[in-house]
Amino acid sequence: MYKIDATDNMKELMGSYFKSLEAGNKKIAWCTSVGPAELLRSFGFEVYFPENHGALLGATRTAMEFIPEAVKCGYSGHVCSYTTSDIGAFLKNETPLQKHYDMKGVPKPDIIAYNTNQCREVEDWFTFYADHFECPIVGIQPPRHLDEVSQDEVDLVVKQFKKMIPTCEEVSGQKFDLAKLKSVLKLSKEATLLWQQVLKTSTAMNAPISFFDGTIHMGPIVVLRGTQEAKDYYSLLLDELQEKIKNNEGFLPQAKCRIFWEGMPIWGKLRMMSDLFSQNEAAVVASTYCSSWVFDKFDEDDPWNSMARAYTEIFINRSEKVKMQMLRDWFEEYSIDGIVYHDTKTCFNNSNAKFGMPQRLSDQTGVPSLIIEGDLCDLRFFSEGQSITKIETFVEQIQDSKVFG
Ligand code: SF4
């Protein structure tokens, strides 16, 4: 049975991260997953990520119990199910963190920070908590969906980053320290580059890490960016995966085709999906989702510009033209035979199947595409039987066309 040994280290690392949130030694900042974590850490905050909690609610399939609580409170059941499940869980005072990490509950925020580079939903979501806890909230609202991110846009975002400083100083009781920011950013860059190399190991034809494994191993790059622990973990994971490549040991040696996953994971169906592709001898080797935490523009010698640029240039925040170019590059780099778009019902922002991109990209590249409907947390929007039929037919068609093509 194929196993990545570093998984045990990752579980331990995530466990101690959650414990440290409850230790009470440091003030707590809540932050969006692609938000200004490095700046917050430079002020000594422990950083908690509600989206990570949303993913946990999805993966443990508890989200469905909590979404109706948020709906009762006026949130539509058709908006981001991270938002509705997280708010619903909070209203019920329940969380899988109690069972899985022995925590009392989610940690109380001293400050809340968001970046709308991914969506406006995070601002609404986090404002709910800022109101509830009567807690300071700071936000970055970069220009969205650009073909090119010019210095004008970077300057604007730098100003927004710097505007956070007085509130962070007041809440943390610490003066802003540029040297500290540079050292956190350096660690963050080193970890993100290691994460990028981890993902790229699956350019090998006998790929050592699948998209589904990647969604688990990305935990530290989301919640521990800017720490030595994250860097050490990805160093360990990379060594193991490189060793596997040397030994020609992949997660699906008999793979007959290589698939790209576009969009959010279906958290409550990760295992089922992973098994389904494996049983059909299709290796899902790359994704836009896992690549979202590669910030290769970070530069500790130019911290403000490089943070502003890296966080504004992420895939989800780009024009369709740029997204298509990025996908074409990934197709080539990972030798992709087909792409599956997850059309996520409650996340418009991370779904690229609604405006004709699949057809246009397939016409340009010859890489066939499939759209499946589902959701990140709300399984009412996912039809398992229909998706199995669609995926099996799609994979069969790709494999046939490779044999006869
Ligand atoms: S990007 Fe989508 S899933 Fe993530 S917070 Fe925004 S709406 Fe929710």
Boltz pocket constraint, residues with backbone or C-beta under 6 A from the ligand:
constraints:
  - pocket:
      binder: B
      contacts: [[A, 51], [A, 80], [A, 81], [A, 82], [A, 83], [A, 118], [A, 119], [A, 120], [A, 121], [A, 122], [A, 346], [A, 347], [A, 348], [A, 349], [A, 350], [A, 376]]
      max_distance: 6.0
